[in-house]
C-alpha cells in the first residue's frame, strides 16, 4: 500500500481512542483499485432492511415520551473517540436539541441498536469480535443503558445491559429493548416483507 497516499476523511467511519476506523473498501482506494465514488458509503440492502424494520417497530410501539431514530447518529464519547449509532433511543428530557446542535451528540442514548459491521477493522482490531466488544464496552461505560447488536450473517442478537451481563440469542427469540417493549428481529423482518427464498 503506498505510504504517500492520503486517506480521505470521508473514508473514516469512527474514531477509537484517536485511531481512525475506516470504512469497508478503503484498502481498494489506497491500492488504486477503486475511486471514492466506487466505495460503498451506504449500507447493504439487507442491513438497511433490518434497521428499517426495527426502527419502524420502535416508532410505532414506544410511547410518545421516547425519541427514536436511525441514520448513524454521531456520538462524541470523549476526546478522540467518536462513534456512529444505527438506531438510538432516548427517553423524554434526555436529549437537548436546538439550533446549536450541529456537532456529534454528547448525551448517551438510553439504548443503541447496531446492525452488522461496516468497517475494516484490521488496522486497529484483531477481528470483528474485538471491535464490537470494545465498542460495546465503551458505550456502556459512557452511560448507554443497553447496547444491542444484530448480526445477519450468524442470525444472532447480542444484548448487553452492563459490563458483566452479555447475552447472545438467535434472532427469532424475543428480547426486551427498553421498559416493557419486546422485539423479535426475525418476526419483524417477515412482517416487513422479507422473502426467505429470495
C-alpha positions in Angstrom: 0.0 0.0 0.0 1.6 3.3 -1.0 2.5 5.3 2.1 2.3 8.7 0.3 -1.4 8.3 -0.4 -3.5 10.3 2.0 -6.7 8.6 3.2 -9.6 11.0 2.7 -11.6 11.8 5.9 -14.8 10.6 4.1 -13.4 7.0 4.5 -13.2 7.3 8.3 -16.3 5.7 9.8 -15.4 6.2 13.5 -12.6 7.3 15.8 -11.5 5.0 18.6 -9.1 6.5 21.2 -7.6 8.6 18.5 -7.3 5.8 15.9 -9.3 6.2 12.7 -11.6 3.2 11.9 -12.0 3.1 8.2 -15.0 2.1 6.1 -15.0 -1.3 4.3 -13.3 -0.9 1.0 -10.9 1.8 1.9 -7.9 -0.5 1.0 -9.2 -0.7 -2.6 -9.0 3.1 -2.8 -5.4 3.0 -1.3 -4.3 0.5 -3.8 -5.8 2.5 -6.7 -8.4 -0.2 -7.4 -11.4 2.0 -6.7 -12.3 5.6 -6.6 -14.0 7.3 -3.7 -17.3 7.1 -5.6 -16.9 3.4 -6.1 -16.6 2.6 -2.4 -20.0 1.8 -0.8 -20.6 4.6 1.7 -24.1 3.3 2.4 -25.3 0.0 3.8 -26.3 -3.2 2.1 -29.9 -3.7 1.2 -30.3 -6.3 3.9 -28.7 -4.1 6.6 -30.9 -1.2 5.6 -34.0 -3.5 5.6 -33.3 -4.9 9.1 -32.6 -1.4 10.5 -35.7 0.0 8.9 -37.9 -2.9 10.2 -36.6 -2.4 13.8 -36.9 1.4 13.6 -40.5 1.2 12.3 -41.5 -1.1 15.1 -40.0 1.1 17.8 -41.6 4.3 16.4 -45.0 2.5 16.4 -44.7 0.9 19.8 -42.7 3.3 22.0 -44.7 5.8 23.9 -44.6 9.4 22.7 -42.3 10.2 25.6 -39.5 8.5 23.7 -37.5 9.7 20.8 -36.2 7.1 18.4 -34.4 7.4 15.1 -32.0 5.8 12.7 -29.4 7.2 10.4 -26.0 6.8 12.1 -26.3 9.4 14.8 -22.8 10.8 15.5 -21.8 10.2 19.2 -18.9 12.1 20.9 -17.9 9.9 23.8 -14.6 11.7 24.7 -11.7 13.4 23.2 -10.8 11.4 20.0 -13.5 8.8 20.5 -16.4 9.3 18.1 -18.9 6.6 17.2 -21.9 6.2 14.9 -25.2 4.6 16.0 -27.6 2.9 13.6 -30.6 3.3 15.9 -30.7 5.5 19.1 -33.5 5.6 21.7 -33.8 8.5 24.2 -36.3 8.9 27.0 -38.1 12.2 27.3 -35.9 15.0 28.5 -32.6 13.2 27.9 -31.8 14.9 24.6 -31.4 18.7 24.5 -31.6 19.8 20.8 -31.6 23.4 19.4 -30.2 25.3 16.5 -26.8 24.9 18.1 -26.9 21.1 17.8 -24.7 20.8 14.7 -22.0 18.6 16.2 -21.9 15.0 17.4 -24.2 14.2 20.3 -22.5 14.2 23.8 -25.5 12.8 25.7 -25.6 8.9 25.8 -28.8 7.4 24.3 -30.7 5.0 26.7 -30.5 2.3 24.0 -28.3 1.8 20.9 -29.0 -0.8 18.3 -26.3 -1.7 15.8 -27.0 -3.8 12.7 -23.9 -5.6 11.3 -20.4 -4.1 11.0 -19.5 -1.6 8.3 -15.8 -1.1 9.0 -12.4 -2.6 8.0 -11.2 -3.5 11.5 -7.8 -4.9 10.5 -5.7 -1.7 11.2 -6.6 -1.5 14.9 -8.5 -4.6 16.0 -7.6 -8.3 15.6 -11.0 -9.2 14.3 -14.6 -8.0 14.2 -15.4 -9.6 17.6 -12.8 -7.4 19.3 -14.3 -4.4 17.6 -17.9 -4.9 18.7 -16.8 -6.0 22.2 -14.7 -2.9 22.7 -17.3 -0.6 21.2 -20.0 -2.1 23.4 -17.8 -1.7 26.5 -17.1 2.0 25.6 -20.8 2.7 25.1 -21.8 1.1 28.4 -19.0 2.9 30.3 -20.2 6.2 28.7 -23.7 5.7 30.1 -25.7 3.9 27.5 -28.1 1.6 29.4 -28.3 -1.2 26.7 -26.4 -2.0 23.5 -28.0 -4.4 21.1 -26.2 -5.8 18.0 -28.0 -7.7 15.2 -25.7 -9.9 13.1 -27.3 -11.0 9.8 -24.5 -13.5 8.9 -25.0 -15.6 12.1 -28.7 -14.6 12.6 -27.9 -13.8 16.2 -28.5 -10.9 18.6 -26.2 -9.6 21.3 -27.9 -7.8 24.2 -25.5 -6.1 26.7 -27.0 -4.1 29.5 -24.0 -3.8 31.7 -20.3 -4.7 31.6 -20.9 -8.1 33.2 -24.0 -9.5 31.6 -24.0 -10.0 27.8 -26.4 -12.4 26.2 -26.3 -13.9 22.7 -29.6 -15.3 21.3 -30.9 -16.5 18.0 -32.6 -13.5 16.3 -36.0 -15.3 16.4 -36.1 -15.1 20.2 -37.9 -12.0 21.6 -35.9 -9.7 23.9 -36.6 -6.6 25.9 -35.5 -3.3 24.3 -36.5 -0.8 27.0 -39.0 -0.8 29.8 -41.7 -3.3 28.7 -41.1 -3.1 24.9 -40.1 -6.5 23.5 -38.8 -7.1 20.0 -38.4 -10.2 17.7 -36.0 -9.4 14.9 -36.9 -12.3 12.6 -40.7 -11.8 13.1 -40.3 -8.1 12.3 -38.3 -8.9 9.1 -41.0 -11.2 8.0 -43.8 -8.7 8.7 -41.9 -6.1 6.6 -41.8 -8.4 3.6 -38.6 -10.4 3.9 -38.5 -13.2 1.3 -37.0 -16.3 2.8 -36.3 -18.0 -0.5 -35.2 -14.9 -2.5 
